[in-house]
């Protein structure tokens, strides 16, 4: 089962990436003792929208590259 990371889609870039730097995302990773790694498959959600994504390290910042949106 893929980890489901809470994100803020308002914290997205034009290239379909979402920065994984919010307090909620970091708290979830700490709580679940998860460490991000290059190529990691995850689900990202803001409770309204959910997407499948791949984790990448870009310019020293972890981002989720959206692969596709899931039906609500």
C-alpha positions in Angstrom: 0.0 0.0 0.0 1.3 3.4 -0.9 1.8 6.1 1.7 -0.8 8.8 1.6 0.9 12.2 2.2 -1.0 15.3 3.1 -0.1 18.2 0.9 -1.1 21.7 -0.1 -1.8 21.7 -3.8 -1.5 25.5 -3.6 2.2 24.8 -3.0 2.5 23.4 -6.5 4.8 24.5 -9.4 3.7 24.9 -13.0 5.4 21.6 -13.9 3.0 19.4 -12.0 5.1 19.1 -8.9 4.1 19.7 -5.3 6.7 20.7 -2.8 6.7 18.4 0.2 7.7 21.0 2.8 4.5 21.8 4.6 4.2 21.3 8.3 1.5 18.7 7.8 3.6 16.7 5.4 6.7 16.8 7.7 4.6 15.9 10.8 3.1 12.9 8.9 6.5 11.7 7.8 7.8 12.0 11.3 4.8 10.3 12.9 5.0 7.4 10.4 8.8 7.2 10.6 8.9 7.5 6.8 11.9 8.8 4.9 11.5 10.1 1.4 13.7 8.7 -1.3 14.2 9.4 -5.0 11.6 7.5 -7.1 9.3 6.7 -4.2 5.7 6.1 -5.3 3.1 7.9 -3.1 -0.4 9.2 -3.0 -0.8 12.9 -2.2 -4.0 14.5 -1.0 -5.5 17.6 0.4 -8.7 15.8 1.5 -10.5 17.0 -1.7 -8.2 15.9 -4.4 -5.9 12.8 -4.6 -3.1 12.1 -7.0 -0.5 9.4 -7.6 3.0 10.8 -7.6 6.7 10.0 -7.7 9.0 11.7 -5.2 12.0 13.5 -6.5 14.8 15.7 -4.9 14.9 19.0 -6.9 17.3 21.7 -5.9 17.6 20.3 -2.4 13.8 20.2 -1.9 11.6 17.1 -1.9 8.8 17.3 -4.5 6.0 15.0 -5.7 5.7 14.8 -9.4 2.1 14.2 -10.2 1.6 11.1 -12.4 -2.2 11.1 -12.5 -5.3 12.1 -10.6 -7.5 9.6 -8.8 -11.3 9.7 -9.0 -12.9 11.2 -5.9 
